[in-house]
Amino acid sequence: MSGAGGSDLVYMANQIARFFESQGDAAVAAKGVADHIRTFWSPDMRKALKARIAAGEAKDLSPLAKDAVTSL
Protein backbone atom coordinates (compact mmCIF):
# COMPACT_ATOMS: atom_id res chain seq x y z
CA MET A 1 0.00 0.00 0.00
CA SER A 2 2.91 2.35 0.40
CA GLY A 3 2.81 3.05 -3.34
CA ALA A 4 -0.78 4.30 -3.29
CA GLY A 5 -1.37 7.52 -5.22
CA GLY A 6 -2.81 10.67 -3.69
CA SER A 7 -6.32 10.21 -5.04
CA ASP A 8 -6.22 6.58 -3.89
CA LEU A 9 -5.34 7.78 -0.39
CA VAL A 10 -8.30 10.15 -0.36
CA TYR A 11 -10.57 7.36 -1.54
CA MET A 12 -9.26 4.94 1.10
CA ALA A 13 -9.52 7.51 3.89
CA ASN A 14 -13.09 8.27 2.85
CA GLN A 15 -13.96 4.56 2.88
CA ILE A 16 -12.55 4.20 6.39
CA ALA A 17 -14.45 7.31 7.50
CA ARG A 18 -17.67 6.00 5.96
CA PHE A 19 -17.35 2.79 7.96
CA PHE A 20 -16.70 4.51 11.28
CA GLU A 21 -19.34 7.17 10.61
CA SER A 22 -21.91 4.38 10.43
CA GLN A 23 -21.11 3.57 14.06
CA GLY A 24 -23.01 6.68 15.17
CA ASP A 25 -21.00 8.76 17.64
CA ALA A 26 -18.91 11.44 15.87
CA ALA A 27 -16.13 11.52 18.48
CA VAL A 28 -15.82 7.73 18.46
CA ALA A 29 -15.82 7.76 14.65
CA ALA A 30 -13.02 10.36 14.44
CA LYS A 31 -10.91 8.38 16.90
CA GLY A 32 -11.60 5.16 15.00
CA VAL A 33 -10.51 6.66 11.69
CA ALA A 34 -7.35 8.14 13.22
CA ASP A 35 -6.50 4.88 14.99
CA HIS A 36 -7.05 2.83 11.83
CA ILE A 37 -4.87 5.10 9.70
CA ARG A 38 -2.17 5.28 12.38
CA THR A 39 -2.13 1.48 12.72
CA PHE A 40 -2.49 0.28 9.15
CA TRP A 41 -1.04 3.01 6.93
CA SER A 42 2.67 3.47 6.42
CA PRO A 43 4.26 6.72 7.58
CA ASP A 44 4.76 7.65 3.90
CA MET A 45 1.05 7.23 3.19
CA ARG A 46 0.09 9.41 6.15
CA LYS A 47 2.66 12.02 5.15
CA ALA A 48 1.43 12.03 1.53
CA LEU A 49 -2.19 12.54 2.53
CA LYS A 50 -1.28 15.30 4.98
CA ALA A 51 0.71 17.00 2.20
CA ARG A 52 -2.30 16.83 -0.15
CA ILE A 53 -4.49 18.36 2.54
CA ALA A 54 -1.98 21.16 3.18
CA ALA A 55 -1.70 21.88 -0.53
CA GLY A 56 -5.49 22.02 -0.94
CA GLU A 57 -5.42 18.94 -3.18
CA ALA A 58 -7.75 16.76 -1.10
CA LYS A 59 -11.02 18.57 -1.72
CA ASP A 60 -12.90 15.26 -1.99
CA LEU A 61 -11.75 14.17 1.46
CA SER A 62 -14.67 13.89 3.86
CA PRO A 63 -14.68 16.23 6.87
CA LEU A 64 -14.43 13.24 9.22
CA ALA A 65 -11.42 11.82 7.39
CA LYS A 66 -9.77 15.24 7.25
CA ASP A 67 -10.24 15.81 10.99
CA ALA A 68 -8.85 12.36 11.72
CA VAL A 69 -5.80 12.75 9.49
CA THR A 70 -4.95 16.21 10.75
CA SER A 71 -5.16 14.92 14.34
CA LEU A 72 -2.36 12.42 13.71
C-alpha positions in Angstrom: 0.0 0.0 0.0 2.9 2.3 0.4 2.8 3.1 -3.3 -0.8 4.3 -3.3 -1.4 7.5 -5.2 -2.8 10.7 -3.7 -6.3 10.2 -5.0 -6.2 6.6 -3.9 -5.3 7.8 -0.4 -8.3 10.1 -0.4 -10.6 7.4 -1.5 -9.3 4.9 1.1 -9.5 7.5 3.9 -13.1 8.3 2.9 -14.0 4.6 2.9 -12.6 4.2 6.4 -14.4 7.3 7.5 -17.7 6.0 6.0 -17.3 2.8 8.0 -16.7 4.5 11.3 -19.3 7.2 10.6 -21.9 4.4 10.4 -21.1 3.6 14.1 -23.0 6.7 15.2 -21.0 8.8 17.6 -18.9 11.4 15.9 -16.1 11.5 18.5 -15.8 7.7 18.5 -15.8 7.8 14.7 -13.0 10.4 14.4 -10.9 8.4 16.9 -11.6 5.2 15.0 -10.5 6.7 11.7 -7.4 8.1 13.2 -6.5 4.9 15.0 -7.1 2.8 11.8 -4.9 5.1 9.7 -2.2 5.3 12.4 -2.1 1.5 12.7 -2.5 0.3 9.1 -1.0 3.0 6.9 2.7 3.5 6.4 4.3 6.7 7.6 4.8 7.6 3.9 1.0 7.2 3.2 0.1 9.4 6.1 2.7 12.0 5.1 1.4 12.0 1.5 -2.2 12.5 2.5 -1.3 15.3 5.0 0.7 17.0 2.2 -2.3 16.8 -0.2 -4.5 18.4 2.5 -2.0 21.2 3.2 -1.7 21.9 -0.5 -5.5 22.0 -0.9 -5.4 18.9 -3.2 -7.7 16.8 -1.1 -11.0 18.6 -1.7 -12.9 15.3 -2.0 -11.8 14.2 1.5 -14.7 13.9 3.9 -14.7 16.2 6.9 -14.4 13.2 9.2 -11.4 11.8 7.4 -9.8 15.2 7.3 -10.2 15.8 11.0 -8.9 12.4 11.7 -5.8 12.8 9.5 -4.9 16.2 10.8 -5.2 14.9 14.3 -2.4 12.4 13.7 
